[in-house]
């Protein structure tokens, strides 16, 4: 397994829509393992392929609490097929927008159809942190960032801050 470098805002790659994965093969499984290794190293609870520069519809999550046994999950071609009317608010962060957090309101419960490591279709009903994490990562696959849910003024300030930081690193 290999730890991959993370794509950081304002990289335009983060706005790219990821392409579906045609078949689960050894390359896809290695990608999933590399993504899990990268996510754990960061450390984070979710990672989409685009965040390591791979524009394919794959994400990994592990929302196990600290001290609990790891529970890595791989979602290939995930799609939200049902969302609850009930809403929940979580303070979200993102490995591609380091050290910035904001409260985001999303559906409290989602049903996600996806292909697993086994190459078979699965249906997962998620609530709580898992529901939030899945929605956040699926947004990544669609070129959407959690800062798109905050006020325009706050979003522009965040983008400006990260653009300035990127320019100073490039010098």
Secondary structure, DSSP 8 states (H G I E B T S, - for coil): --------TT-GGGGS--B------HHHHHHHHHHHHHHHHHT-SEEEGGGGT--BSEEEE----TTS----EEEEEEEEEEE-S-EEEEEEEETTEEEEEEEEEEESEEEEEEE-TTS-EEEEEEEHHHHHHHHHHHHHHTT--GGGGS-HHHHHHHHHHHHHHHHHHH-
